[in-house]
Amino acid sequence: MAQIHIKRGIERVPGGMMIVPLLIGSLIATFMPGMPKFFGSFTNALFTGALPILAVFYVCMGASIDVKATPYLIKKGGALFAAKVGAAIVVGIVLGHFLGEAPVTSGMFAGISTLAVVAAMNDTNGGLYMALMGQYGRSEDVGAYTIMSLESGPFLTMVTLGVAGLSAFPWPTLVGSILPLAVGMLLGNLDREMRDFLGRAVPVMIPFFALALGAGLDLHKVWQAGLLGILLGFAVVVVTGIPLYIVDRLTGGTGVAGTAAANTAGNAAAVPALIAAANPVYEEAAKSATLLVAACVVVTAIVSPILTAAVAKRAMARNTANAASAGKGAVQ
């Protein structure tokens, strides 16, 4: 029987395993909104169960994090982690002062919110980062994502919004948002077989919670989110990329690792819905934020590799020039 390469086709789209199911879910929500309830049972659960799927996703994600990272990985990963989250906090404080919790309601930037920007900046695309570092960077820098993967989930976004002076979250909610990740880390580090077992489920979960998230979106607003998403994507690359590049150079790198981390993870599109579920004051902002962050995932997945390749080429030319200069000095 002839094979139809569905998986390959989806993966040709940047962040495809997140974006394509999200789009399918939003198409159904826009043109057949009553379909999940009509069939009910498991079908309805599949389109409305994003939060339980995400809870399992974060347990499995946590299991893949190794706390016994080498000192170099802790140094490099910690520095990039601090730069990425630090940039999001600064931007969150500035936007929070002007926008508060609500999204912009009119004009060219209608739909943009502090929640959307912070969620887009807080989470690095681990698969993209490791692929870029495997091609352009040093092998030891690939492992830095072990520390950076702590960005996953809504916890840091909740903290950032609180630091920005916006509506805070009670401590049980904050603990609850990171508890699945922590439980996964405990299981994965106590038992390597559990890490392997749970870690394999991480990519499998993505299209399922993406479909459920998409089922809550109205495509009539996508065209506007697309334009804003492009702008937000470039903003993420520039605003987080500059401090990431500087920190990477200060920790002995070439700037390639920092540039490779200037993007948005596919699962970041789930964060606005999780934030709204924890605090209803963000419900209005979460509607447009999910679309904006999803668009941002695609944009950064295209722009970040191009910029990383340029920085790697420049670093290689600089190293070659330095080697040539040192050679001339030795000859003299």
SULBEL-V968565 format. One line per field, one symbol per residue. ss: DSSP state (~ for helix, > for strand, _ for the rest). psi: psi as a letter, one per 20 degrees, with the letter a starting at -180 (. if undefined). burial: I if it has 9 or more other C-alpha atoms within 8 Angstrom, else O. A space follows every 50 residues. Layout:
# SULBEL-V968565
ss = ???
psi = ???
burial = ???
This chain:
# SULBEL-V968565
ss = _____~~~~~~____~~~~~~~~~~~~~~~~___~~~~~_~~~~~~~~_~ ~~~~~~~~~~~~~_______~~~~~~~~~~~~~~~~~~~~~~~~~~~~~_ _____________~~~~~~~~~___~~~~~~~~~~~__~~~~__~~~~~~ ~___~~~~~~~~~_______~~~~~~~~~~~~~~~~~~~~_~~~~~~~~_ _~~~~~~~~~~~~~____~~~~~~~~~~~~~~~~~~~~~~~~~~~~~~~~ _____~~~~~_____~~~~~~~~~~~~~_~~~~~~~~~~~~~~~~~~~~~ ~~~~~~~~~~~~~~~~~~~~~~~~~~~~~~~_
psi = pppomgggggihppkhiggghgggghgghgilhigghghbchghhhijkg ghghggghghghhipoikqqhghgggghghghgghgghgghggghhhhhb hqrpirahkphqrhgggghhhipqngggghgghhgiaqhhhgihigghii hqrighhggghghijaprpqhhggghhiggggggggghhhohhhggghhh ighhhghghgghghijqoiiihgghgghhgghghgggghhhghggghghh kjaiiggghiimapqhihiigghhghhhoiijgghhghhggghghhgggh hggghghggggggghghghgggggghgghhg.
burial = OOOOOOOOOIIOOIIIIIIIIIIIIIIIIIOOOOOIOOOIOOIIIIIIII OOIIIIIIIIIIIIIIOOOOOOIIIIIIIIIOIIIOIIIOIIIIIIIOII IIIIOOOOIIIIIIIIIIIIIIIIIIOIIIOIIIOIIOOOIIIIIIIIIO IIIIIIIIIIIIIIIIOIIOOOIIOOIIOIIIIIIIIIIOOOOIIIOIII IIOOIIIIIIIIIIIIIIIOOIOOIIOIIIOIIIIIIIIIIIIIIIIIIO IOIIIIIIIIIIIIIIIIIIIIIIIIOOIOOIIIIIIIIIIIIIIIIIII IIIIIOIIIOIIOOIOOOOOOOOOOOOOOOOO
